[in-house]
Amino acid sequence: MQQYSSLPEQNSQVDTTPTLLATIQQLRAELWLESSLNKLQSRLNDYLLSASASTVQVEATEAEIFQTVVDELDIALNNSRVAIALPQPQTTSVKVGYISSSPSPVVEVVPQKGKKLQLKLTQVMEIEDLQHLVNQQPPSAWPLTIDSDIIGWLIIAKAPRELLTASQIQLKSQLFTRVAQQCTDALVQLKQIQSWQQFSQNIGSSNQELERTNQLKNQFLANTSHEIRTPLSSIIGFTHLLLAQGYEPTRERHQEYLNIIQSSGKHLLALINDILDLSKIEANQLEVQQEEINVPELCRNVLALVKEKAANKGLKLHLELDSTVKTLIADPLRLKQMLLNLLFNAVKFTCTGEVGLQVVPQGEFVSFTVWDTGIGISKTDQVQLFQPYFQIANSVTTRDEGTGLGLVVTKKLAEIHGGSVEVESDVNCGSRFTIILPVRPLPEVEENRQSQIDAEDITPVSLDVAPSSNFSILLVEDDLPNGKLMQTYLERLGYQVTWIKNATEMRAILSQQKPGLILIDIQLPDENGLKVVQQLRQQPEYQMIPVIAQTAMAMKGDREICIVSGVNEYISKPLDLPLLAALVAKYIKLPPQESATENS
């Protein structure tokens, strides 16, 4: 007969007791975890609600969030000391910013074996030690991260004896991880609340500012359109006159018309430069060339440029120079630009009387004061005087002249030099505008040197080798007027010029002949000119051919971009023909091996 034993059943009943106890302990630990997290979240929500209902300073509320986190963790961990350390800018250390509020003011940690740290409020700690705490098993520190940036660390003290149950100890790392997430989520929400509050406060003033900006923009477009159309009218009109069949002006009259066309073209260029200058300044891209300036000579030259306009209105010009002011370190072109802006304004707003320039020393500075006996400026207008596109209503002239950018550019140019602009004026009592510049440039201005080559950087080169049809130039230019201009000018100098319109034609020509120099536009209809140059430089048979980029790219860094792409020289449009001739002549004089590698 088969026998059955009841012993396994008895053992099974005995074994259920520890399993049940473990389950209960685990449930209690999980309840402890969720309860601690819920309590912390409730307090954080209270702070966020308070912040959204008022204009609380964000720094104060951040402090409350951090302090709440360490206090709630301290309670949840049965008075295990907790701290938050914050990174120190531009250092390899952190500083304890918050410690839980229970009696002991110290958080004791052991980052490495044999090394013990007693952390107090405001105490500095090295990142290296902190990283050891993060990497410990189990960790003693947890990073607080927002958008991959660490804004702080939660740190827990090394307890002399563990006050948590075994099940709670298993959940401690999870507790800290979730608390760190709650803390960072609360800080993100706080930033959003602050942004919305700021938006709500500013929306009214922003709408007013947008409306004003829109009005100024429309005024600027209207004025700029007028200023552009005026010289264009002269250019188109006199060109039409010269081309008219049956009209044969005298040589003197023909020369006069050409002078007017050239003058109008220069006026257009000056207008574009004003707009570009302001754009460069606002983009922090405009740089200055520092050199020693002969102040009396520069001032006399500036007044000579204003003399004709002043004489046409019957105004007297005065120059008052202090004998001790001899030289100044600044950008001579920009200083001329500033003084001319002020002098032309003075003439513009003066019907009768005088306009003057006074130069006097002021310690380490020199002041250039442009004064007039004109209509003056009201206090209301003075407030907006240096705003872009703003123009004073002018009863002296029959129309609004300029774009309203001159004073803005003048002020910003003075600031770039480390100086300033001041104004004194009363209605019907004239005006005094003063540019104050340092005699020696500030260190940061001295270091800010412009690398771009312009027409003044290269002096015309006399030709040791006379130009001849034996030297061939490949001109790649899709714009018909510019292409015709360069071809005609260079052929007149004696060069053989092959003019093509795009990169495809260029490759076809190069497969048949090897020019002495390539003159290439950057914006071609079928390909980017710089990429074409890069491809040429990768082929041995074209590496030695000098390449000059001629382009309308005239912003800061454009020359460097061209040089890096493999060109030897850079010239911006509108073209300075004598400069073009000098650049071409430079490469005639060099042996082929030198010409292609000089700027590499």
TIKOL-146895 format. One record per residue (C-alpha): residue number from 0; residue in three letters; x, y, z. Coordinates in nm, 3 decimals. Example, Ala and Ser with C-alpha at 12.3 -4.5 7.8 and 13.67 -1.06 7.14 Angstrom:
2
R seq type       X       Y       Z
R   0  ALA   1.230  -0.450   0.780
R   1  SER   1.367  -0.106   0.714
This chain:
600
R seq type       X       Y       Z
R   0  MET   0.000   0.000   0.000
R   1  GLN   0.135   0.351  -0.096
R   2  GLN   0.223   0.581   0.198
R   3  TYR   0.172   0.966   0.189
R   4  SER   0.350   1.211   0.418
R   5  SER   0.199   1.541   0.542
R   6  LEU   0.541   1.700   0.618
R   7  PRO   0.569   1.917   0.299
R   8  GLU   0.229   2.065   0.368
R   9  GLN   0.337   2.158   0.721
R  10  ASN   0.661   2.318   0.592
R  11  SER   0.462   2.512   0.331
R  12  GLN   0.241   2.663   0.598
R  13  VAL   0.545   2.766   0.804
R  14  ASP   0.719   2.929   0.505
R  15  THR   0.426   3.159   0.426
R  16  THR   0.481   3.375   0.735
R  17  PRO   0.815   3.541   0.633
R  18  THR   0.690   3.588   0.276
R  19  LEU   0.380   3.765   0.399
R  20  LEU   0.585   3.986   0.630
R  21  ALA   0.818   4.080   0.344
R  22  THR   0.522   4.169   0.127
R  23  ILE   0.375   4.388   0.399
R  24  GLN   0.709   4.562   0.451
R  25  GLN   0.743   4.619   0.076
R  26  LEU   0.393   4.768   0.060
R  27  ARG   0.469   4.993   0.354
R  28  ALA   0.792   5.109   0.186
R  29  GLU   0.608   5.185  -0.137
R  30  LEU   0.340   5.370   0.058
R  31  TRP   0.618   5.568   0.232
R  32  LEU   0.772   5.651  -0.105
R  33  GLU   0.449   5.772  -0.267
R  34  SER   0.337   5.957   0.046
R  35  SER   0.671   6.145   0.067
R  36  LEU   0.658   6.236  -0.300
R  37  ASN   0.294   6.347  -0.279
R  38  LYS   0.364   6.566   0.022
R  39  LEU   0.658   6.733  -0.153
R  40  GLN   0.456   6.783  -0.473
R  41  SER   0.173   6.939  -0.275
R  42  ARG   0.406   7.195  -0.118
R  43  LEU   0.571   7.271  -0.451
R  44  ASN   0.229   7.324  -0.611
R  45  ASP   0.142   7.572  -0.337
R  46  TYR   0.451   7.778  -0.421
R  47  LEU   0.375   7.770  -0.793
R  48  LEU   0.016   7.877  -0.737
R  49  SER   0.138   8.160  -0.516
R  50  ALA   0.388   8.267  -0.781
R  51  SER   0.127   8.263  -1.059
R  52  ALA  -0.107   8.483  -0.856
R  53  SER   0.151   8.752  -0.779
R  54  THR   0.468   8.915  -0.906
R  55  VAL   0.699   8.724  -0.671
R  56  GLN   1.070   8.758  -0.742
R  57  VAL   1.186   8.442  -0.914
R  58  GLU   1.503   8.418  -0.705
R  59  ALA   1.305   8.414  -0.381
R  60  THR   1.069   8.144  -0.507
R  61  GLU   1.357   7.931  -0.633
R  62  ALA   1.508   7.948  -0.286
R  63  GLU   1.176   7.835  -0.136
R  64  ILE   1.160   7.540  -0.375
R  65  PHE   1.515   7.427  -0.294
R  66  GLN   1.463   7.463   0.080
R  67  THR   1.133   7.275   0.066
R  68  VAL   1.299   6.987  -0.120
R  69  VAL   1.577   6.939   0.138
R  70  ASP   1.335   6.974   0.432
R  71  GLU   1.085   6.719   0.297
R  72  LEU   1.363   6.474   0.216
R  73  ASP   1.505   6.517   0.564
R  74  ILE   1.165   6.427   0.712
R  75  ALA   1.113   6.131   0.479
R  76  LEU   1.457   5.992   0.564
R  77  ASN   1.409   6.025   0.943
R  78  ASN   1.647   6.318   0.991
R  79  SER   1.915   6.202   0.751
R  80  ARG   2.088   6.529   0.662
R  81  VAL   2.020   6.657   0.308
R  82  ALA   2.177   6.947   0.115
R  83  ILE   2.169   7.110  -0.230
R  84  ALA   2.495   7.231  -0.385
R  85  LEU   2.498   7.489  -0.666
R  86  PRO   2.767   7.527  -0.937
R  87  GLN   3.005   7.822  -0.914
R  88  PRO   3.048   8.011  -1.245
R  89  GLN   3.384   7.969  -1.419
R  90  THR   3.522   7.738  -1.146
R  91  THR   3.560   7.366  -1.087
R  92  SER   3.373   7.381  -0.757
R  93  VAL   3.024   7.396  -0.610
R  94  LYS   2.887   7.571  -0.302
R  95  VAL   2.638   7.434  -0.050
R  96  GLY   2.334   7.657  -0.089
R  97  TYR   2.067   7.477   0.114
R  98  ILE   2.069   7.238   0.414
R  99  SER   1.763   7.079   0.574
R 100  SER   1.631   7.264   0.877
R 101  SER   1.669   6.993   1.146
R 102  PRO   1.902   7.073   1.438
R 103  SER   2.240   6.961   1.297
R 104  PRO   2.388   7.221   1.056
R 105  VAL   2.632   6.971   0.900
R 106  VAL   2.602   6.718   0.620
R 107  GLU   2.878   6.460   0.648
R 108  VAL   2.983   6.280   0.329
R 109  VAL   3.262   6.040   0.235
R 110  PRO   3.349   6.092  -0.134
R 111  GLN   3.648   5.854  -0.124
R 112  LYS   3.786   5.601   0.115
R 113  GLY   3.974   5.777   0.390
R 114  LYS   3.832   6.120   0.303
R 115  LYS   3.549   6.273   0.506
R 116  LEU   3.386   6.612   0.440
R 117  GLN   3.179   6.812   0.687
R 118  LEU   2.957   7.026   0.461
R 119  LYS   2.809   7.344   0.605
R 120  LEU   2.601   7.617   0.447
R 121  THR   2.801   7.822   0.188
R 122  GLN   3.090   7.573   0.206
R 123  VAL   3.273   7.514  -0.122
R 124  MET   3.322   7.159  -0.253
R 125  GLU   3.524   7.038  -0.551
R 126  ILE   3.340   6.893  -0.850
R 127  GLU   3.572   6.593  -0.840
R 128  ASP   3.455   6.499  -0.488
R 129  LEU   3.094   6.557  -0.589
R 130  GLN   3.133   6.326  -0.889
R 131  HIS   3.259   6.051  -0.658
R 132  LEU   2.940   6.087  -0.454
R 133  VAL   2.731   6.058  -0.773
R 134  ASN   2.918   5.742  -0.881
R 135  GLN   2.899   5.564  -0.546
R 136  GLN   2.683   5.252  -0.512
R 137  PRO   2.434   5.341  -0.386
R 138  PRO   2.478   5.709  -0.484
R 139  SER   2.510   5.985  -0.227
R 140  ALA   2.440   6.268  -0.475
R 141  TRP   2.197   6.319  -0.763
R 142  PRO   2.224   6.590  -1.034
R 143  LEU   1.938   6.837  -1.093
R 144  THR   1.920   6.871  -1.473
R 145  ILE   1.719   7.107  -1.696
R 146  ASP   1.762   7.074  -2.073
R 147  SER   2.087   6.877  -2.027
R 148  ASP   2.231   7.154  -1.806
R 149  ILE   2.311   7.068  -1.444
R 150  ILE   2.177   7.342  -1.216
R 151  GLY   2.264   7.175  -0.887
R 152  TRP   2.306   6.850  -0.693
R 153  LEU   2.105   6.680  -0.416
R 154  ILE   2.340   6.544  -0.151
R 155  ILE   2.255   6.302   0.133
R 156  ALA   2.471   6.258   0.441
R 157  LYS   2.639   5.930   0.525
R 158  ALA   2.433   5.817   0.824
R 159  PRO   2.622   5.661   1.122
R 160  ARG   2.337   5.409   1.138
R 161  GLU   2.056   5.353   0.893
R 162  LEU   1.716   5.464   1.025
R 163  LEU   1.516   5.325   0.734
R 164  THR   1.381   4.973   0.695
R 165  ALA   1.544   4.736   0.451
R 166  SER   1.256   4.787   0.206
R 167  GLN   1.283   5.167   0.233
R 168  ILE   1.659   5.150   0.175
R 169  GLN   1.591   4.966  -0.150
R 170  LEU   1.366   5.255  -0.261
R 171  LYS   1.590   5.538  -0.143
R 172  SER   1.764   5.588  -0.479
R 173  GLN   1.426   5.590  -0.653
R 174  LEU   1.306   5.850  -0.401
R 175  PHE   1.598   6.082  -0.475
R 176  THR   1.568   6.035  -0.851
R 177  ARG   1.199   6.127  -0.848
R 178  VAL   1.250   6.415  -0.604
R 179  ALA   1.520   6.556  -0.836
R 180  GLN   1.271   6.539  -1.122
R 181  GLN   0.998   6.707  -0.916
R 182  CYS   1.239   6.984  -0.821
R 183  THR   1.350   7.055  -1.179
R 184  ASP   0.991   7.035  -1.309
R 185  ALA   0.886   7.294  -1.050
R 186  LEU   1.173   7.525  -1.152
R 187  VAL   1.078   7.495  -1.521
R 188  GLN   0.715   7.579  -1.439
R 189  LEU   0.832   7.875  -1.231
R 190  LYS   1.027   8.013  -1.530
R 191  GLN   0.722   7.973  -1.751
R 192  ILE   0.504   8.155  -1.497
R 193  GLN   0.755   8.439  -1.481
R 194  SER   0.769   8.461  -1.861
R 195  TRP   0.392   8.484  -1.886
R 196  GLN   0.381   8.748  -1.615
R 197  GLN   0.648   8.950  -1.792
R 198  PHE   0.462   8.908  -2.120
R 199  SER   0.136   9.025  -1.963
R 200  GLN   0.305   9.329  -1.808
R 201  ASN   0.478   9.428  -2.131
R 202  ILE   0.214   9.344  -2.388
R 203  GLY   0.057   9.689  -2.367
R 204  SER   0.383   9.876  -2.401
R 205  SER   0.500   9.625  -2.663
R 206  ASN   0.199   9.698  -2.881
R 207  GLN   0.269  10.069  -2.856
R 208  GLU   0.635  10.011  -2.940
R 209  LEU   0.541   9.789  -3.235
R 210  GLU   0.307  10.058  -3.365
R 211  ARG   0.576  10.321  -3.328
R 212  THR   0.836  10.097  -3.494
R 213  ASN   0.597  10.033  -3.781
R 214  GLN   0.543  10.406  -3.826
R 215  LEU   0.918  10.467  -3.822
R 216  LYS   0.970  10.183  -4.070
R 217  ASN   0.713  10.332  -4.307
R 218  GLN   0.873  10.675  -4.267
R 219  PHE   1.216  10.523  -4.333
R 220  LEU   1.095  10.341  -4.646
R 221  ALA   0.932  10.659  -4.776
R 222  ASN   1.242  10.870  -4.711
R 223  THR   1.478  10.605  -4.847
R 224  SER   1.265  10.563  -5.159
R 225  HIS   1.281  10.941  -5.213
R 226  GLU   1.655  10.952  -5.156
R 227  ILE   1.717  10.662  -5.394
R 228  ARG   1.490  10.792  -5.667
R 229  THR   1.647  11.140  -5.669
R 230  PRO   2.000  11.037  -5.779
R 231  LEU   1.854  10.757  -5.994
R 232  SER   1.651  11.017  -6.177
R 233  SER   1.972  11.205  -6.259
R 234  ILE   2.156  10.889  -6.363
R 235  ILE   1.876  10.760  -6.586
R 236  GLY   1.789  11.104  -6.724
R 237  PHE   2.138  11.214  -6.822
R 238  THR   2.221  10.865  -6.958
R 239  HIS   1.908  10.883  -7.173
R 240  LEU   2.012  11.228  -7.288
R 241  LEU   2.360  11.110  -7.389
R 242  LEU   2.213  10.813  -7.577
R 243  ALA   1.942  11.015  -7.757
R 244  GLN   1.976  11.011  -8.133
R 245  GLY   2.050  11.350  -8.285
R 246  TYR   2.171  11.504  -7.960
R 247  GLU   2.540  11.589  -7.974
R 248  PRO   2.648  11.791  -7.669
R 249  THR   2.976  11.979  -7.660
R 250  ARG   3.275  11.806  -7.502
R 251  GLU   3.241  12.025  -7.192
R 252  ARG   2.869  11.951  -7.161
R 253  HIS   2.933  11.578  -7.215
R 254  GLN   3.190  11.582  -6.934
R 255  GLU   2.948  11.772  -6.708
R 256  TYR   2.677  11.509  -6.759
R 257  LEU   2.920  11.228  -6.683
R 258  ASN   3.029  11.405  -6.365
R 259  ILE   2.665  11.433  -6.257
R 260  ILE   2.610  11.061  -6.326
R 261  GLN   2.920  10.970  -6.125
R 262  SER   2.824  11.203  -5.838
R 263  SER   2.471  11.058  -5.825
R 264  GLY   2.612  10.706  -5.822
R 265  LYS   2.838  10.793  -5.529
R 266  HIS   2.539  10.942  -5.348
R 267  LEU   2.351  10.615  -5.393
R 268  LEU   2.649  10.422  -5.260
R 269  ALA   2.672  10.651  -4.955
R 270  LEU   2.303  10.591  -4.884
R 271  ILE   2.349  10.213  -4.903
R 272  ASN   2.657  10.237  -4.680
R 273  ASP   2.458  10.426  -4.414
R 274  ILE   2.201  10.148  -4.405
R 275  LEU   2.468   9.876  -4.403
R 276  ASP   2.665  10.056  -4.132
R 277  LEU   2.364  10.055  -3.901
R 278  SER   2.297   9.689  -3.979
R 279  LYS   2.660   9.597  -3.910
R 280  ILE   2.665   9.794  -3.585
R 281  GLU   2.343   9.638  -3.458
R 282  ALA   2.478   9.292  -3.549
R 283  ASN   2.806   9.377  -3.374
R 284  GLN   2.993   9.325  -3.701
R 285  LEU   3.136   9.671  -3.769
R 286  GLU   3.501   9.715  -3.683
R 287  VAL   3.729  10.018  -3.690
R 288  GLN   4.082  10.079  -3.821
R 289  GLN   4.292  10.250  -3.556
R 290  GLU   4.567  10.482  -3.672
R 291  GLU   4.723  10.814  -3.578
R 292  ILE   4.524  11.107  -3.720
R 293  ASN   4.645  11.459  -3.786
R 294  VAL   4.346  11.632  -3.625
R 295  PRO   4.389  11.986  -3.773
R 296  GLU   4.436  11.846  -4.124
R 297  LEU   4.132  11.616  -4.095
R 298  CYS   3.912  11.898  -3.965
R 299  ARG   4.014  12.130  -4.247
R 300  ASN   3.941  11.857  -4.503
R 301  VAL   3.598  11.795  -4.351
R 302  LEU   3.505  12.164  -4.360
R 303  ALA   3.619  12.183  -4.722
R 304  LEU   3.360  11.915  -4.808
R 305  VAL   3.084  12.119  -4.641
R 306  LYS   3.196  12.454  -4.775
R 307  GLU   2.995  12.447  -5.098
R 308  LYS   2.666  12.356  -4.929
R 309  ALA   2.717  12.627  -4.668
R 310  ALA   2.804  12.886  -4.932
R 311  ASN   2.490  12.804  -5.131
R 312  LYS   2.284  12.904  -4.825
R 313  GLY   2.498  13.207  -4.740
R 314  LEU   2.627  13.053  -4.416
R 315  LYS   2.965  13.132  -4.263
R 316  LEU   3.189  12.841  -4.159
R 317  HIS   3.419  12.856  -3.856
R 318  LEU   3.696  12.628  -3.735
R 319  GLU   3.825  12.668  -3.378
R 320  LEU   4.119  12.439  -3.303
R 321  ASP   4.296  12.428  -2.968
R 322  SER   4.667  12.445  -3.045
R 323  THR   4.742  12.157  -2.805
R 324  VAL   4.529  11.911  -3.002
R 325  LYS   4.763  11.761  -3.260
R 326  THR   4.690  11.391  -3.303
R 327  LEU   4.434  11.127  -3.210
R 328  ILE   4.424  10.748  -3.245
R 329  ALA   4.100  10.655  -3.421
R 330  ASP   3.955  10.540  -3.753
R 331  PRO   4.000  10.844  -3.984
R 332  LEU   3.721  10.742  -4.223
R 333  ARG   3.475  10.690  -3.939
R 334  LEU   3.574  11.016  -3.769
R 335  LYS   3.517  11.200  -4.099
R 336  GLN   3.182  11.023  -4.130
R 337  MET   3.075  11.133  -3.782
R 338  LEU   3.181  11.497  -3.832
R 339  LEU   3.024  11.519  -4.178
R 340  ASN   2.695  11.380  -4.047
R 341  LEU   2.684  11.655  -3.784
R 342  LEU   2.805  11.934  -4.013
R 343  PHE   2.562  11.852  -4.294
R 344  ASN   2.281  11.843  -4.037
R 345  ALA   2.392  12.180  -3.903
R 346  VAL   2.384  12.331  -4.254
R 347  LYS   2.052  12.161  -4.329
R 348  PHE   1.878  12.308  -4.025
R 349  THR   2.030  12.658  -4.044
R 350  CYS   1.865  12.917  -4.265
R 351  THR   2.088  13.215  -4.185
R 352  GLY   2.390  13.267  -3.965
R 353  GLU   2.686  13.045  -3.893
R 354  VAL   2.803  12.687  -3.857
R 355  GLY   3.121  12.593  -3.676
R 356  LEU   3.350  12.314  -3.560
R 357  GLN   3.530  12.352  -3.227
R 358  VAL   3.800  12.107  -3.112
R 359  VAL   3.931  12.119  -2.754
R 360  PRO   4.108  11.873  -2.521
R 361  GLN   3.933  11.722  -2.217
R 362  GLY   4.198  11.537  -2.018
R 363  GLU   4.241  11.197  -2.184
R 364  PHE   3.968  11.284  -2.434
R 365  VAL   3.915  11.525  -2.722
R 366  SER   3.577  11.689  -2.788
R 367  PHE   3.459  11.782  -3.139
R 368  THR   3.166  12.026  -3.111
R 369  VAL   2.959  12.112  -3.418
R 370  TRP   2.746  12.419  -3.350
R 371  ASP   2.500  12.624  -3.552
R 372  THR   2.259  12.917  -3.526
R 373  GLY   1.972  12.721  -3.677
R 374  ILE   1.618  12.628  -3.576
R 375  GLY   1.722  12.426  -3.271
R 376  ILE   1.564  12.110  -3.130
R 377  SER   1.281  12.085  -2.878
R 378  LYS   1.327  11.884  -2.558
R 379  THR   1.064  11.639  -2.682
R 380  ASP   1.252  11.575  -3.007
R 381  GLN   1.583  11.544  -2.823
R 382  VAL   1.449  11.236  -2.644
R 383  GLN   1.400  11.057  -2.979
R 384  LEU   1.695  11.215  -3.158
R 385  PHE   1.913  10.903  -3.162
R 386  GLN   1.635  10.659  -3.251
R 387  PRO   1.662  10.491  -3.594
R 388  TYR   1.467  10.660  -3.876
R 389  PHE   1.356  10.955  -3.659
R 390  GLN   1.366  11.291  -3.837
R 391  ILE   1.294  11.639  -3.704
R 392  ALA   1.024  11.833  -3.884
R 393  ASN   1.222  12.089  -4.087
R 394  SER   1.070  12.413  -4.206
R 395  VAL   1.404  12.535  -4.341
R 396  THR   1.412  12.294  -4.636
R 397  THR   1.139  12.221  -4.885
R 398  ARG   1.155  11.846  -4.831
R 399  ASP   1.275  11.585  -4.582
R 400  GLU   1.634  11.493  -4.665
R 401  GLY   1.821  11.183  -4.558
R 402  THR   1.702  10.861  -4.398
R 403  GLY   1.710  10.949  -4.030
R 404  LEU   2.012  10.722  -3.977
R 405  GLY   2.300  10.971  -3.960
R 406  LEU   2.278  11.055  -3.590
R 407  VAL   2.216  10.692  -3.493
R 408  VAL   2.526  10.580  -3.683
R 409  THR   2.729  10.871  -3.543
R 410  LYS   2.640  10.784  -3.183
R 411  LYS   2.713  10.415  -3.230
R 412  LEU   3.043  10.484  -3.407
R 413  ALA   3.150  10.709  -3.118
R 414  GLU   3.065  10.432  -2.871
R 415  ILE   3.263  10.177  -3.072
R 416  HIS   3.563  10.413  -3.034
R 417  GLY   3.503  10.424  -2.658
R 418  GLY   3.345  10.769  -2.670
R 419  SER   3.002  10.932  -2.665
R 420  VAL   2.784  11.201  -2.824
R 421  GLU   2.614  11.485  -2.635
R 422  VAL   2.359  11.743  -2.752
R 423  GLU   2.255  12.087  -2.625
R 424  SER   1.980  12.277  -2.802
R 425  ASP   1.682  12.507  -2.765
R 426  VAL   1.419  12.596  -3.021
R 427  ASN   1.527  12.892  -3.237
R 428  CYS   1.858  12.914  -3.050
R 429  GLY   2.074  12.674  -3.249
R 430  SER   2.230  12.342  -3.149
R 431  ARG   2.559  12.202  -3.023
R 432  PHE   2.650  11.839  -3.091
R 433  THR   2.968  11.715  -2.921
R 434  ILE   3.158  11.397  -3.007
R 435  ILE   3.387  11.297  -2.719
R 436  LEU   3.662  11.048  -2.814
R 437  PRO   3.959  10.911  -2.617
R 438  VAL   4.302  11.033  -2.728
R 439  ARG   4.422  10.672  -2.712
R 440  PRO   4.186  10.382  -2.789
R 441  LEU   4.050  10.161  -2.513
R 442  PRO   4.218   9.816  -2.500
R 443  GLU   3.915   9.633  -2.639
R 444  VAL   3.886   9.884  -2.923
R 445  GLU   4.257   9.856  -3.001
R 446  GLU   4.226   9.476  -3.029
R 447  ASN   3.921   9.500  -3.256
R 448  ARG   4.109   9.551  -3.581
R 449  GLN   3.940   9.510  -3.916
R 450  SER   4.106   9.257  -4.143
R 451  GLN   3.904   9.327  -4.457
R 452  ILE   4.103   9.485  -4.740
R 453  ASP   3.945   9.789  -4.907
R 454  ALA   4.058  10.040  -5.162
R 455  GLU   4.282  10.224  -4.917
R 456  ASP   4.466   9.908  -4.813
R 457  ILE   4.619   9.857  -5.156
R 458  THR   4.796  10.136  -5.336
R 459  PRO   4.798  10.130  -5.716
R 460  VAL   5.088   9.922  -5.845
R 461  SER   5.295  10.054  -6.129
R 462  LEU   5.345   9.789  -6.396
R 463  ASP   5.703   9.664  -6.426
R 464  VAL   5.576   9.443  -6.707
R 465  ALA   5.365   9.631  -6.959
R 466  PRO   5.018   9.480  -7.010
R 467  SER   4.979   9.304  -7.340
R 468  SER   4.744   9.072  -7.519
R 469  ASN   4.976   8.788  -7.421
R 470  PHE   4.832   8.791  -7.067
R 471  SER   4.486   8.635  -7.072
R 472  ILE   4.213   8.686  -6.815
R 473  LEU   3.908   8.463  -6.781
R 474  LEU   3.620   8.679  -6.657
R 475  VAL   3.322   8.488  -6.509
R 476  GLU   3.034   8.734  -6.455
R 477  ASP   2.662   8.687  -6.527
R 478  ASP   2.563   9.053  -6.484
R 479  LEU   2.585   9.212  -6.830
R 480  PRO   2.665   9.575  -6.730
R 481  ASN   2.935   9.470  -6.483
R 482  GLY   3.080   9.216  -6.722
R 483  LYS   3.093   9.469  -7.004
R 484  LEU   3.250   9.727  -6.774
R 485  MET   3.532   9.497  -6.658
R 486  GLN   3.598   9.356  -7.004
R 487  THR   3.616   9.703  -7.160
R 488  TYR   3.837   9.842  -6.881
R 489  LEU   4.080   9.550  -6.875
R 490  GLU   4.106   9.531  -7.255
R 491  ARG   4.178   9.902  -7.261
R 492  LEU   4.473   9.827  -7.029
R 493  GLY   4.599   9.578  -7.288
R 494  TYR   4.483   9.245  -7.148
R 495  GLN   4.319   8.966  -7.344
R 496  VAL   3.980   8.909  -7.173
R 497  THR   3.748   8.613  -7.231
R 498  TRP   3.410   8.690  -7.077
R 499  ILE   3.170   8.407  -6.991
R 500  LYS   2.845   8.404  -6.794
R 501  ASN   2.842   8.087  -6.579
R 502  ALA   3.036   7.797  -6.427
R 503  THR   2.942   7.555  -6.705
R 504  GLU   3.097   7.780  -6.972
R 505  MET   3.399   7.830  -6.745
R 506  ARG   3.474   7.457  -6.732
R 507  ALA   3.438   7.433  -7.108
R 508  ILE   3.686   7.717  -7.161
R 509  LEU   3.936   7.575  -6.910
R 510  SER   3.936   7.244  -7.093
R 511  GLN   4.063   7.429  -7.403
R 512  GLN   4.293   7.700  -7.265
R 513  LYS   4.474   7.799  -6.947
R 514  PRO   4.431   8.170  -6.856
R 515  GLY   4.687   8.371  -6.665
R 516  LEU   4.423   8.482  -6.412
R 517  ILE   4.058   8.408  -6.330
R 518  LEU   3.827   8.692  -6.223
R 519  ILE   3.511   8.527  -6.086
R 520  ASP   3.180   8.642  -5.942
R 521  ILE   3.049   8.454  -5.638
R 522  GLN   2.678   8.454  -5.723
R 523  LEU   2.660   8.268  -6.052
R 524  PRO   2.330   8.153  -6.206
R 525  ASP   2.418   7.782  -6.213
R 526  GLU   2.656   7.737  -5.920
R 527  ASN   2.819   7.907  -5.623
R 528  GLY   3.146   8.064  -5.733
R 529  LEU   3.329   7.966  -5.413
R 530  LYS   3.244   7.599  -5.466
R 531  VAL   3.375   7.629  -5.820
R 532  VAL   3.705   7.767  -5.687
R 533  GLN   3.728   7.489  -5.428
R 534  GLN   3.682   7.230  -5.703
R 535  LEU   3.951   7.398  -5.915
R 536  ARG   4.200   7.395  -5.629
R 537  GLN   4.155   7.017  -5.599
R 538  GLN   4.282   6.969  -5.957
R 539  PRO   4.663   7.000  -5.996
R 540  GLU   4.647   7.170  -6.338
R 541  TYR   4.446   7.465  -6.195
R 542  GLN   4.608   7.504  -5.853
R 543  MET   4.863   7.761  -5.971
R 544  ILE   4.618   7.994  -6.150
R 545  PRO   4.557   8.318  -5.951
R 546  VAL   4.189   8.376  -5.874
R 547  ILE   4.032   8.712  -5.780
R 548  ALA   3.679   8.708  -5.638
R 549  GLN   3.470   9.011  -5.736
R 550  THR   3.140   9.016  -5.551
R 551  ALA   2.867   9.218  -5.383
R 552  MET   2.939   9.026  -5.061
R 553  ALA   3.066   9.317  -4.852
R 554  MET   2.986   9.225  -4.491
R 555  LYS   3.231   9.141  -4.215
R 556  GLY   3.395   8.803  -4.271
R 557  ASP   3.308   8.781  -4.641
R 558  ARG   3.669   8.836  -4.751
R 559  GLU   3.790   8.566  -4.512
R 560  ILE   3.526   8.324  -4.645
R 561  CYS   3.650   8.385  -4.999
R 562  ILE   4.019   8.345  -4.909
R 563  VAL   3.953   8.018  -4.723
R 564  SER   3.773   7.887  -5.031
R 565  GLY   4.092   7.924  -5.234
R 566  VAL   4.084   8.268  -5.398
R 567  ASN   4.394   8.486  -5.388
R 568  GLU   4.227   8.827  -5.368
R 569  TYR   3.887   8.978  -5.296
R 570  ILE   3.729   9.297  -5.430
R 571  SER   3.375   9.411  -5.348
R 572  LYS   3.120   9.580  -5.570
R 573  PRO   3.070   9.853  -5.675
R 574  LEU   3.410   9.799  -5.828
R 575  ASP   3.699  10.038  -5.772
R 576  LEU   3.854  10.009  -6.120
R 577  PRO   4.202  10.141  -6.023
R 578  LEU   4.208   9.886  -5.738
R 579  LEU   4.109   9.612  -5.984
R 580  ALA   4.392   9.714  -6.212
R 581  ALA   4.638   9.707  -5.921
R 582  LEU   4.531   9.358  -5.817
R 583  VAL   4.563   9.221  -6.170
R 584  ALA   4.903   9.388  -6.214
R 585  LYS   5.021   9.233  -5.888
R 586  TYR   4.979   8.885  -6.033
R 587  ILE   5.135   8.967  -6.368
R 588  LYS   5.456   9.053  -6.185
R 589  LEU   5.465   8.727  -5.986
R 590  PRO   5.592   8.396  -6.122
R 591  PRO   5.309   8.142  -6.149
R 592  GLN   5.433   7.941  -5.850
R 593  GLU   5.417   8.246  -5.621
R 594  SER   5.087   8.384  -5.747
R 595  ALA   4.882   8.082  -5.657
R 596  THR   5.028   8.023  -5.313
R 597  GLU   5.081   8.372  -5.178
R 598  ASN   4.759   8.383  -4.977
R 599  SER   4.741   8.016  -4.888
